[in-house]
Amino acid sequence: MSTVTTTVELDDDLYERLAAHCEEDETVAELIEELVSVYETEGAFLQEGYSE
């Protein structure tokens, strides 16, 4: 099975914001993958004070 890679461009400010949330040795790509997994599981990103 082959893997296809797609490049996503982020401006420097957004990249730095994401990088600031990475755990030690975690890449921005890994953080984004984790965020998408949470979104898919929960149906929405959890926000403080948010309720349906």
N, C-alpha and C positions, 0 to 999 in steps of 0.2 A: 504494500500500500504506500503510495507516495503522498507527500504533504505539499500543499500549495501554500505559499506565503504571500500575503498582501501587505503592502507598506501603507501606513497611515501617518500623515504629517500632522504634527502638533506644533503650535507656536512655543517658543522658549518658555514663556510664563506658565502655560498650562503644564508643560513637561516638568518644570521645577516644582509646581504645586503637587503633581502626582508623585514625583521623586521624594518629596518631603514626607509622604505617607508610607513609603516603602519601609519594610522591616530590613534589618541587617541582611545583606546578601540577596535581597529580593530585587528583581528588575521591574521597571515600569510595566513591561508587557505582562509579567506575572501578576502585578497588582491589578491591572485592567481585567485580566482573566478572572481573578477572584471577585472583583466588583460585578462583572457580568454574571457570574455564577450566583452571587447573592441576589441580584436582580431577578434572575430566572426562577430562583427558589421562592423568593418572597413576593414577587410580582411588582415590586417597587422598591426603591431605595428607602431605607428607614431614615426619617428625619426627626430631630428632636421636636417634640410637641405636635407631631403629625398624627392624625387619626382619621380613619375612614368613616 
